[in-house]
Amino acid sequence: MGTAEYQKRTGSVFRDPDRQIRCLHQKGVLIKVSKGIYKYDPDFIEIKKLEDFTTEQKIEILEGDGFRCVVCGRGLQDGIELQVDRIKPKRIGVANQ
């Protein structure tokens, strides 16, 4: 749907459609075919429902990192609350750990 069709259907102006399309690709809803070309294929959507880490998994991960932030090196003794996340954060819906 083009911007004119969007405005006709919704009555509002769709700002920066290219950015919105890239955002959909980053969220795993669209597949990048080539530069600037994306497609929707429901069989290949990358978004997956991810479960939270169990308490045991969190402890194991934190132990492996020496109970320190892997970015800044600080930890609980420095007043830093540590978070356990995936290499690509869960919030973007990618299942890499």
C-alpha positions in Angstrom: 0.0 0.0 0.0 1.4 3.4 -1.0 1.3 6.6 1.1 -1.6 7.9 -1.0 -3.6 4.7 -0.4 -2.7 4.8 3.3 -3.9 8.4 3.6 -7.1 7.5 1.7 -7.9 4.6 4.0 -6.9 6.1 7.3 -7.2 9.8 6.8 -3.7 10.4 8.2 -0.3 10.9 6.6 2.2 8.1 6.8 5.5 9.6 7.7 8.8 8.1 6.5 7.6 4.8 5.1 11.1 3.5 4.4 12.0 3.8 8.0 8.9 1.9 9.1 9.6 -0.8 6.6 13.2 -1.2 7.9 11.8 -1.3 11.4 9.5 -4.2 10.4 12.5 -6.0 8.9 14.5 -5.5 12.1 11.6 -6.9 14.1 11.6 -10.0 11.9 8.2 -9.4 10.2 9.7 -8.7 6.7 12.4 -10.6 4.8 15.0 -8.5 3.0 15.2 -9.6 -0.6 17.8 -7.0 -1.7 18.7 -3.4 -1.0 15.4 -1.6 -0.4 13.3 -4.6 -1.3 11.4 -6.5 1.4 8.8 -9.2 1.3 6.3 -10.7 3.8 6.2 -14.5 4.0 4.3 -15.9 7.0 6.2 -19.2 6.8 9.6 -17.5 7.3 8.8 -14.8 10.0 11.7 -14.7 12.4 9.7 -13.5 15.4 9.4 -16.4 17.9 7.9 -16.5 21.3 10.8 -16.6 23.7 10.6 -17.8 27.2 12.5 -16.1 30.0 15.6 -17.6 31.4 15.0 -19.9 34.4 16.6 -18.8 37.7 19.1 -21.6 37.3 20.1 -20.4 33.8 20.4 -16.8 35.0 22.7 -17.9 37.9 24.8 -20.0 35.5 25.2 -17.0 33.0 26.0 -14.6 35.8 28.6 -17.0 37.2 30.2 -17.4 33.8 30.5 -13.6 33.6 32.0 -13.4 37.1 28.9 -11.6 38.3 30.1 -8.5 36.4 28.6 -6.5 33.5 30.2 -7.8 30.3 30.2 -4.2 28.9 31.5 -2.0 31.8 33.0 -4.7 34.2 31.1 -3.4 37.2 28.8 -5.6 39.4 26.7 -5.8 42.5 29.5 -4.6 44.7 29.5 -1.4 42.6 25.8 -0.9 43.1 25.0 -2.2 39.6 21.9 -4.4 39.1 22.8 -7.0 36.5 20.4 -8.1 33.8 20.6 -11.3 31.8 19.7 -11.0 28.1 20.5 -12.7 24.8 23.1 -11.5 22.3 20.3 -10.0 20.4 17.8 -8.7 23.0 14.5 -10.6 23.4 12.7 -7.3 22.9 13.5 -7.4 19.2 12.2 -11.0 18.9 15.3 -12.8 17.7 16.1 -16.2 19.2 19.9 -16.0 19.2 21.4 -16.5 22.6 
